[in-house]
Amino acid sequence: MSDLMPNPWLPNRRRATDTVLRVFCFPHAGGAASAFRTWQQHLPYGLEVCPVQLPGRESRFGEPLPTGVVDLVPDLAEALLPALDVPFALLGNSMGALVAYELARHLRRDHLPSPTRLVVAGAKPPGGAARMPALSHLPDLEFGRAMQARHGGIPAEVLDDPQIAEIYLPVLRADMAMVEGYVPEPGPPLTCPVSAYVGAGDTVSSAEDVDGWAAVTTGRFDRRILPGDHFAVLSHAELVLGRLADELALR
């Protein structure tokens, strides 16, 4: 796919003329590219934020929903390849962390451009989520309430309005089925640095949980605790992007 053609995976992309680092952002389960829309405001000079739109939601509603994290990656890599022409980082929140991680592995395995850094937030390390009680098989209302109780972040109208639930819950269920069924395949560790963020009030992934991400790379690992819950990173764009900018001396 030409970088000059519309790319359904990057529907909200705002190309920067002097990009030094491109940051691809992957949403949480049930989420979409719009979760990172505000991240495109007030960017440090040289940074370009690219929210990634997975199939079956928002501008891609009606497309088949993904059924596996690993299976999703080859098409994703092919679609993003034209945009990997400058240094880039991969950032994933919750489920998105697993997608970003598997994409980094795929790029390295196929000798394609690799990220300068993997940033994960609110996520247990690969394989960790599979040890939690499965929820994706539950009936709709029970599933929605169980997800809200464990993860939070579901608007009240989703659970109160059957019409909205009919649109939102299938996406959330499919994503959770991907998370619950994800088993990382054996392979060499990454070599890029990994940064992990976790909310101080996150009841799904603790600080000790996210420390497990250190094992996925031979590169440097750091962890930072943020104010907030399981979705804390979404409210701290300035801090996260500022750290990336500082690291590359973009300011």
C-alpha positions in Angstrom: 0.0 0.0 0.0 1.5 3.3 -1.0 2.1 5.8 1.8 0.2 8.4 -0.4 -3.0 6.3 -0.5 -5.6 6.3 2.3 -4.7 3.6 4.8 -7.6 2.2 6.8 -5.2 1.1 9.5 -4.2 4.8 10.0 -7.5 6.8 9.5 -6.6 9.8 11.7 -3.0 10.2 10.6 -1.7 13.7 10.5 1.6 13.7 8.6 4.3 15.9 10.1 6.8 17.5 7.7 9.8 17.1 10.0 9.1 13.8 11.6 12.0 12.4 13.7 10.0 9.7 15.5 6.7 8.2 14.5 4.7 6.6 17.4 2.1 4.0 16.4 -0.6 3.6 19.2 -2.6 0.5 19.7 -5.9 0.6 21.7 -7.3 -1.5 24.5 -9.8 -4.3 24.1 -13.0 -2.8 22.7 -11.2 0.4 21.9 -10.4 2.2 18.6 -8.0 4.7 17.1 -10.1 7.5 18.7 -8.7 6.6 22.1 -5.5 8.4 21.1 -7.0 11.2 19.1 -6.1 13.8 21.8 -2.5 12.6 21.7 -2.1 14.4 18.3 -2.4 17.8 20.0 0.5 19.8 21.4 3.1 17.3 20.3 6.8 17.8 21.0 8.6 18.9 17.8 9.5 16.0 15.6 7.0 13.5 16.9 4.1 12.1 14.9 1.4 10.1 16.6 -0.4 7.5 14.5 -3.4 5.9 16.2 -4.0 2.4 14.7 -7.5 1.3 13.7 -8.0 -2.4 14.0 -10.7 -4.0 11.8 -14.3 -4.1 12.9 -14.7 -0.7 14.7 -15.3 3.0 13.9 -14.2 3.7 10.4 -13.7 -0.1 9.8 -17.1 -1.1 11.2 -18.5 -4.0 9.3 -15.1 -5.6 8.6 -14.5 -9.0 10.2 -13.2 -8.7 13.7 -9.7 -10.1 14.4 -9.7 -13.6 15.9 -6.1 -13.9 17.1 -3.3 -11.5 18.1 -0.6 -13.4 16.2 -2.9 -13.9 13.1 -3.6 -10.2 13.0 0.1 -9.1 12.8 1.1 -10.0 9.2 -1.6 -7.9 7.6 -0.9 -5.1 10.1 2.8 -5.2 9.3 2.2 -5.0 5.6 -0.2 -2.1 6.0 2.2 -0.1 8.2 5.4 -0.9 6.2 5.3 2.3 4.0 5.1 4.4 7.2 8.2 2.7 8.7 10.5 5.0 6.7 11.6 6.9 9.8 12.5 5.8 13.3 9.4 4.7 15.1 8.1 3.4 18.5 5.2 1.1 19.2 2.9 1.9 22.0 0.1 -0.3 23.2 -2.5 0.0 26.0 -3.8 -3.2 27.6 -4.6 -5.5 24.7 -2.8 -3.1 22.5 0.4 -3.9 24.3 0.2 -7.5 23.1 -0.5 -6.4 19.5 2.5 -4.0 19.6 4.7 -6.7 21.1 3.8 -9.3 18.5 4.3 -6.7 15.7 7.8 -5.9 17.0 8.6 -9.6 17.0 7.2 -10.0 13.5 9.2 -7.1 12.1 12.4 -8.4 13.7 11.8 -12.0 12.5 11.2 -10.8 8.9 14.2 -8.5 8.9 12.0 -5.4 8.5 12.5 -2.0 10.2 12.3 -2.5 14.0 11.1 -0.1 16.6 13.4 2.1 18.6 11.3 1.4 21.7 8.3 -0.7 22.8 6.0 1.1 25.2 3.4 -1.0 27.0 0.7 0.2 29.5 -1.8 -1.5 31.8 -0.8 -4.9 30.5 0.4 -8.1 32.0 3.4 -9.6 30.2 2.8 -12.0 27.3 0.9 -15.0 28.5 -0.1 -13.4 31.8 -3.7 -12.5 30.8 -4.4 -16.1 29.9 -4.1 -17.1 33.5 -7.0 -14.8 34.5 -10.6 -16.1 34.6 -12.1 -16.1 31.1 -15.0 -13.7 30.5 -15.6 -13.7 26.8 -18.0 -16.7 26.9 -20.5 -15.0 29.2 -23.9 -13.8 28.0 -24.0 -10.2 26.9 -25.2 -8.4 30.0 -23.2 -10.6 32.4 -20.1 -10.2 30.2 -20.5 -6.4 30.1 -20.9 -6.2 33.9 -18.0 -8.5 34.5 -15.7 -6.5 32.3 -16.8 -3.3 33.9 -16.1 -4.8 37.4 -12.7 -6.0 36.4 -11.4 -3.4 34.0 -13.7 -0.4 34.2 -13.9 2.0 31.3 -17.2 0.9 29.9 -19.6 3.9 29.5 -22.9 3.4 31.5 -25.0 3.8 28.4 -23.4 0.7 26.9 -24.8 -1.5 29.7 -28.1 0.4 29.9 -29.0 0.7 26.2 -29.5 -2.6 24.4 -29.0 -0.9 21.0 -25.6 0.5 22.0 -24.6 -2.7 23.6 -25.4 -4.6 20.4 -22.8 -2.5 18.6 -20.1 -2.3 21.3 -20.1 -5.6 23.1 -19.3 -7.9 20.1 -16.1 -5.9 19.5 -15.2 -6.1 23.2 -16.0 -9.8 23.3 -13.9 -10.6 20.2 -11.0 -8.6 21.6 -11.2 -10.3 25.0 -11.3 -13.7 23.3 -8.1 -12.7 21.5 -6.5 -11.8 24.8 -7.7 -14.9 26.6 -6.5 -17.1 23.7 -3.1 -15.5 23.2 -0.2 -17.7 23.8 3.2 -16.3 22.8 5.2 -18.6 20.5 8.8 -19.3 21.5 11.4 -17.1 20.0 14.3 -14.8 20.7 13.8 -11.8 22.8 13.6 -8.3 21.4 16.6 -6.0 21.5 14.9 -2.6 21.7 14.3 -0.8 25.0 10.9 -1.5 26.7 9.0 1.1 28.8 6.1 -0.1 30.9 3.4 2.2 32.5 0.8 1.2 35.1 -1.8 3.1 37.0 -1.5 3.3 40.7 -5.1 2.2 41.0 -5.0 -0.5 38.3 -6.7 -3.6 39.7 -5.9 -5.7 36.6 -2.2 -5.2 36.2 0.0 -4.4 39.2 3.4 -2.9 39.2 4.9 -6.3 39.8 3.0 -7.7 36.9 4.3 -5.2 34.4 7.8 -5.8 35.6 7.5 -9.1 33.8 7.9 -7.2 30.5 11.7 -6.9 31.3 12.0 -10.5 30.2 10.9 -9.8 26.6 14.0 -7.9 25.7 17.8 -7.9 26.0 17.6 -4.1 26.0 16.9 -1.6 28.8 13.7 -1.8 30.7 12.0 0.8 32.8 8.7 1.0 34.6 6.7 4.1 35.8 3.6 4.2 38.0 1.0 6.8 36.9 -1.9 8.3 38.8 -5.1 6.6 37.7 -6.6 3.2 36.9 -6.3 0.6 34.2 -6.5 3.3 31.5 -4.2 5.8 33.2 -1.8 6.1 30.3 -4.5 7.7 28.1 -4.6 10.7 30.4 -0.8 11.2 30.4 0.1 11.8 26.7 2.3 14.8 27.6 4.4 12.7 30.0 4.8 9.6 27.8 5.5 11.6 24.6 7.7 14.0 26.4 9.9 11.1 27.7 10.2 9.8 24.1 11.1 13.3 22.9 13.7 13.8 25.7 15.3 10.5 24.9 15.8 11.4 21.3 16.8 15.0 22.1 13.9 16.3 20.1 13.4 19.4 22.3 
